[in-house]
Amino acid sequence: MLAMDYRGPYRVRIENKPIPEILHPEDAIVRVTRSCICGSDLHLYHGMVPDTRVGMTFGHEFTGIVEEVGPEVRNLKVGDHVLVPFNIACGKCTFCKQGLFGNCHESNSEATAVGGIFGYSHTAGGYDGGQAEYVRVPYADVGPTVIPSTMDVDDAVLLTDVVPTGYQAAEMGGIQPGDTVVIFGAGPIGIMAARCAWLFGAGRVIVIDHLEYRLDFARQYGPAEVYNFRSIEDPVYFIKKITDSLGADVCIDAVGGDAAGSLFHSILGTKLKWEAGAATALHWAINSVKKGGIVSIVGVYGPTGNMIPIGNVVNKGITIRANQASVKRLLPRLIEHIEAGRIRPKDLITHRVPLEEIADAYHIFSAKLDGCIKPVLVPPSFRG
Amino acid sequence: MEQNRIDPTTVLGWGVDANPQNNPTYPMRDISRDTKGGLDWQRPALQPQTVELLQSTEHNRRTAVFGTSSPPRGVSGAIRRRAFHASEGKWSHWLMLLAADRIDVVEGIGEDLVHGKIPNIPAEMGLPSEVRHNLSGLLTKVAVAGAVGFLVAAVVRRNRHEPNMLPDQWPQTYVPGENRGALAAERSPRF
């Protein structure tokens, strides 16, 4: 089968690899119909996540048709077209029972700091991912969900990560009616968080980034007030000024370790790897939120450490909420939102790329070329 | 500078998920479904181990399922095994893994060559898409890199040759102190 093959930082290619096999009674083998490149894949692509091994296949956002199931799979059958949440979750451990499907304790032997994730380094379990023609899907009765017959597959593939992560970012913000919500990052997650902030009753939604084409998109899609931090120079000062010096009620970090905006953090975090990524957006979020406010983090950082103003967290009485999205928990409500037209996920897709051209797709997304917001990979057998 | 405010009531779906109970600044933990006795849940069946698996020291048992992609190999694998002697709380654990990742890249190129495959690194880095979508940027980068390379080469070449010049080869316009290379030769004659 064709599969993405990681060769080192900024280097990927397409390879022929063996079709995966059932290795556990609760496994399924899925033939991929769509897969995405996620912004967090770029952290792997840039060599920022420890234990990212040459030869691995990335990809944690995918849909596919069930080709084979293990003997203990009850809820899926061959031929089902499913969307597969990016978390690998057993459904039985104490965390899964509490709805924390992103924190499963039975899916990642190599770290306790994160649950298993498809195609996301050995730090997240060493599973090959969905940027391929076939994928092995563990715990097939827990995560995979049959795509409703009325739903477009391009909407469904974004339900595996982008929509739930954006929604949970807003949910973790504990948004109260009328709140001012500031979102750092106008990537797919930030744009989706802006859209979802309204669902929770936000009174004002502001998006900060430096890429004009993405800000233009966020302005329309959110909708949102958008500001380019290159123009306003100091985002923290700016947000204080437009909130009567109080700060925002809720700040969301939808960027993670690849943030621009601070030479200091960029050198230490992304070039020298002395920080677990550039924590610029998180720094701004902590300093921009009001006293007693909430900072919600869905941006991805590495496992080592970052320099952030933790003293300000204490002195301002800030609550920090963060997690990998619990996709399975959120899916029923999100499907309702899509069916009601409140969320239109596929509008985010700007590029549909043949799987064979994966190196170009990664480069276009990484270098922010050609107005790219969300690239989707299409395997050869599912191209019209 | 400040943009016009958006009227929330004009946004489709505004407030449909509003939940005043979700206010984490006054946290109340729901322990109703928490476990009381540690790892006391009924475990899934255990995946047979068919490849080498490195296990965090912070786990007291292997998880029921695990990935089988790219088992440890070569020098990078040895470093990874060593890294897993330290807990996730140690920086050395992660720094060794990052070092192993870089060595793994070199091993990957070696593996390609052993299999008679010369990796097409420009294509793997997406150069064709750079040509298609950012040709001027690419040319600028090439020009800057070329200029820097030329300067570095010129400096290296100058420092390499001038100290070896004999006094009768010095430029006739030579002024002591003006040319550091020649001055060095004057202070440390090689004849």
Boltz contact constraints between the chains, C-beta under 6 A:
constraints:
  - contact:
      token1: [A, 7]
      token2: [B, 108]
      max_distance: 6.0
  - contact:
      token1: [A, 7]
      token2: [B, 124]
      max_distance: 6.0
  - contact:
      token1: [A, 8]
      token2: [B, 105]
      max_distance: 6.0
  - contact:
      token1: [A, 10]
      token2: [B, 125]
      max_distance: 6.0
  - contact:
      token1: [A, 11]
      token2: [B, 124]
      max_distance: 6.0
  - contact:
      token1: [A, 11]
      token2: [B, 125]
      max_distance: 6.0
  - contact:
      token1: [A, 13]
      token2: [B, 124]
      max_distance: 6.0
  - contact:
      token1: [A, 23]
      token2: [B, 47]
      max_distance: 6.0
  - contact:
      token1: [A, 24]
      token2: [B, 47]
      max_distance: 6.0
  - contact:
      token1: [A, 24]
      token2: [B, 65]
      max_distance: 6.0
  - contact:
      token1: [A, 25]
      token2: [B, 45]
      max_distance: 6.0
  - contact:
      token1: [A, 50]
      token2: [B, 94]
      max_distance: 6.0
  - contact:
      token1: [A, 50]
      token2: [B, 97]
      max_distance: 6.0
  - contact:
      token1: [A, 50]
      token2: [B, 98]
      max_distance: 6.0
  - contact:
      token1: [A, 51]
      token2: [B, 97]
      max_distance: 6.0
  - contact:
      token1: [A, 52]
      token2: [B, 101]
      max_distance: 6.0
  - contact:
      token1: [A, 53]
      token2: [B, 70]
      max_distance: 6.0
  - contact:
      token1: [A, 53]
      token2: [B, 104]
      max_distance: 6.0
  - contact:
      token1: [A, 54]
      token2: [B, 104]
      max_distance: 6.0
  - contact:
      token1: [A, 54]
      token2: [B, 108]
      max_distance: 6.0
  - contact:
      token1: [A, 55]
      token2: [B, 70]
      max_distance: 6.0
  - contact:
      token1: [A, 56]
      token2: [B, 69]
      max_distance: 6.0
  - contact:
      token1: [A, 56]
      token2: [B, 70]
      max_distance: 6.0
  - contact:
      token1: [A, 90]
      token2: [B, 44]
      max_distance: 6.0
  - contact:
      token1: [A, 92]
      token2: [B, 41]
      max_distance: 6.0
  - contact:
      token1: [A, 93]
      token2: [B, 41]
      max_distance: 6.0
  - contact:
      token1: [A, 94]
      token2: [B, 35]
      max_distance: 6.0
  - contact:
      token1: [A, 97]
      token2: [B, 33]
      max_distance: 6.0
  - contact:
      token1: [A, 98]
      token2: [B, 33]
      max_distance: 6.0
  - contact:
      token1: [A, 106]
      token2: [B, 63]
      max_distance: 6.0
  - contact:
      token1: [A, 106]
      token2: [B, 64]
      max_distance: 6.0
  - contact:
      token1: [A, 107]
      token2: [B, 63]
      max_distance: 6.0
  - contact:
      token1: [A, 107]
      token2: [B, 65]
      max_distance: 6.0
  - contact:
      token1: [A, 108]
      token2: [B, 63]
      max_distance: 6.0
  - contact:
      token1: [A, 109]
      token2: [B, 53]
      max_distance: 6.0
  - contact:
      token1: [A, 109]
      token2: [B, 55]
      max_distance: 6.0
  - contact:
      token1: [A, 109]
      token2: [B, 62]
      max_distance: 6.0
  - contact:
      token1: [A, 109]
      token2: [B, 63]
      max_distance: 6.0
  - contact:
      token1: [A, 109]
      token2: [B, 66]
      max_distance: 6.0
  - contact:
      token1: [A, 110]
      token2: [B, 54]
      max_distance: 6.0
  - contact:
      token1: [A, 110]
      token2: [B, 56]
      max_distance: 6.0
  - contact:
      token1: [A, 111]
      token2: [B, 56]
      max_distance: 6.0
  - contact:
      token1: [A, 111]
      token2: [B, 88]
      max_distance: 6.0
  - contact:
      token1: [A, 112]
      token2: [B, 56]
      max_distance: 6.0
  - contact:
      token1: [A, 112]
      token2: [B, 58]
      max_distance: 6.0
  - contact:
      token1: [A, 113]
      token2: [B, 88]
      max_distance: 6.0
  - contact:
      token1: [A, 125]
      token2: [B, 67]
      max_distance: 6.0
  - contact:
      token1: [A, 126]
      token2: [B, 67]
      max_distance: 6.0
  - contact:
      token1: [A, 126]
      token2: [B, 69]
      max_distance: 6.0
  - contact:
      token1: [A, 127]
      token2: [B, 67]
      max_distance: 6.0
  - contact:
      token1: [A, 128]
      token2: [B, 69]
      max_distance: 6.0
  - contact:
      token1: [A, 138]
      token2: [B, 65]
      max_distance: 6.0
  - contact:
      token1: [A, 174]
      token2: [B, 22]
      max_distance: 6.0
  - contact:
      token1: [A, 174]
      token2: [B, 23]
      max_distance: 6.0
  - contact:
      token1: [A, 174]
      token2: [B, 24]
      max_distance: 6.0
  - contact:
      token1: [A, 177]
      token2: [B, 18]
      max_distance: 6.0
  - contact:
      token1: [A, 198]
      token2: [B, 11]
      max_distance: 6.0
  - contact:
      token1: [A, 198]
      token2: [B, 14]
      max_distance: 6.0
  - contact:
      token1: [A, 199]
      token2: [B, 13]
      max_distance: 6.0
  - contact:
      token1: [A, 199]
      token2: [B, 16]
      max_distance: 6.0
  - contact:
      token1: [A, 199]
      token2: [B, 17]
      max_distance: 6.0
  - contact:
      token1: [A, 200]
      token2: [B, 17]
      max_distance: 6.0
  - contact:
      token1: [A, 200]
      token2: [B, 18]
      max_distance: 6.0
  - contact:
      token1: [A, 201]
      token2: [B, 15]
      max_distance: 6.0
  - contact:
      token1: [A, 201]
      token2: [B, 18]
      max_distance: 6.0
  - contact:
      token1: [A, 203]
      token2: [B, 8]
      max_distance: 6.0
  - contact:
      token1: [A, 223]
      token2: [B, 6]
      max_distance: 6.0
  - contact:
      token1: [A, 225]
      token2: [B, 3]
      max_distance: 6.0
  - contact:
      token1: [A, 242]
      token2: [B, 2]
      max_distance: 6.0
  - contact:
      token1: [A, 303]
      token2: [B, 94]
      max_distance: 6.0
  - contact:
      token1: [A, 304]
      token2: [B, 94]
      max_distance: 6.0
  - contact:
      token1: [A, 319]
      token2: [B, 24]
      max_distance: 6.0
  - contact:
      token1: [A, 319]
      token2: [B, 25]
      max_distance: 6.0
  - contact:
      token1: [A, 321]
      token2: [B, 24]
      max_distance: 6.0
  - contact:
      token1: [A, 342]
      token2: [B, 12]
      max_distance: 6.0
  - contact:
      token1: [A, 342]
      token2: [B, 13]
      max_distance: 6.0
  - contact:
      token1: [A, 359]
      token2: [B, 123]
      max_distance: 6.0
  - contact:
      token1: [A, 359]
      token2: [B, 124]
      max_distance: 6.0
  - contact:
      token1: [A, 359]
      token2: [B, 126]
      max_distance: 6.0
  - contact:
      token1: [A, 360]
      token2: [B, 126]
      max_distance: 6.0
  - contact:
      token1: [A, 360]
      token2: [B, 128]
      max_distance: 6.0
  - contact:
      token1: [A, 360]
      token2: [B, 129]
      max_distance: 6.0
  - contact:
      token1: [A, 363]
      token2: [B, 126]
      max_distance: 6.0
  - contact:
      token1: [A, 363]
      token2: [B, 129]
      max_distance: 6.0
  - contact:
      token1: [A, 364]
      token2: [B, 129]
      max_distance: 6.0
  - contact:
      token1: [A, 369]
      token2: [B, 133]
      max_distance: 6.0
  - contact:
      token1: [A, 369]
      token2: [B, 134]
      max_distance: 6.0
  - contact:
      token1: [A, 370]
      token2: [B, 133]
      max_distance: 6.0
